[in-house]
Amino acid sequence: MAYNGATAIRLPRHIEATDGVESMTITTNLELTYSSAQYLLLKNVTGALNCTLPAHRSGGYFWILNRSSSSHSITVNRPDGGGGAATLAAGECGLFVCDGIIWELMIKA
């Protein structure tokens, strides 16, 4: 989908993601839905765990931060057994975006 060239929407203030940021400790694999927060601060205290992205939807995105203080990684998987989009080590963050066909890792830091 391309932009339609209409006048841009101007936001005179900052954007606040009300209920859009969630901090949690995970001890089992996590499956995201479109009801999940788009900014996830995950602390893995168990060992290597998986976080599965929801079904493909054009424009979908999630920021995921692995807040573990140890070497526990989080593998972010595509839905329906589509494989891993990325593995986040402790302290790493990723922006995952979907074009309606596949989830991709856009930024990893």
Protein Blocks (a to p, Z undefined) as FASTA:
>chain_A
ZZehiacdddfbdcddehkaccdddfbdcdddfkbcfbdcdddfkbccddddddddehia
cddddfbfblbdcddddehhlopfbdcdehiacddddehlaccdfbdZZ
